[in-house]
Amino acid sequence: MSASRFLLICWAALAALSVCTVVLAQTGATWLLSVAVLLVAVGKAWLITDGFMEMRHAPRLWRWLMVSWAVVLAVVVGLTLVSLD
């Protein structure tokens, strides 16, 4: 697969995931939907890391750090949402 085609597929997936987060956010503010939005956000961060930043060929430590940073942020936001209830 050519690089431009791969980036186009990544872009389309990011657009679909962005629409997914908006749709999930509009349906209501339940705990389960909040978790779903955060999981979609982590998926977008993984796609950006591996797709657009092209870190899929980088050392595992760098990939792990980039994706784990998104997971840490999702956990902090999730804990903040739980503490507000």
N, C-alpha and C positions, 0 to 999 in steps of 0.2 A: 504494500500500500504506500502511495506517495505521501510525502510530508504534508502537502497542502490538503490532500483528501482527509488525512488523519486529523488535522487541525479543524477542518470543516465539521467533521463528525464530533469532535470535542466541543466545538462551539454550539452545535445543535443540541448536544446533551446538556450543556450548561444552560441553554435557553429553556429547555424542557424542565430541568430541575428548578430553575427560577420561577417558572409558571407554577410548578408544583408547590413551591413554598408559599406563593401568593394564594393559591386555591386553598391550601391547608390552613393558612392564617385567617382566611375569610369565613371558614366554616364554623368557627367557634373557638373559645379559649379553654379547652379542656386540657388536663394534664397529658393525656395520650397524644393529642395533636401537637402540643408543645414539644414533646419528645420526638415526634415525627419530623417536625420542622428542623429541630437541631440535628437529627440524623441526616436529613437531606443536605443541610449546610456542611456537615462533615464530608458527605459524598462529593459535594461541589469542591471542597478544599482538596480532596484526594485527586479529583479530575484535573484541577488546575495544577497541582503539584506534578502529577505524572504526565499530563498531556501538554499543557502550555509551557510549563517550566522545563519540560523534558528531563525530569529527574528520574525517570524509570531506568536510565542507564547510569545514574550516579551511585556512589557508594551507599550501602544500606543505611548507614548511620544518618546521612543527610536526609534521605527519604523518610526515615523513621522520625527524625526531628521535625520535619515539615508537617507531616500528617498528625503527629502526636500534639503539635501545637494547636491544631484545629480541634482535636478531641479535648484538650485541656480547656480551651475557650468554651466549647459546648457544655462541658461539665460545670464550669463556673457560672455560665448563664443559666443552666438548668437549676443549679443550687440557689441562685438568686431568685428565680421564679418560685421555687418551693418555699423559700423563706418569706416571700411576700404573701403567701396564702395563709 
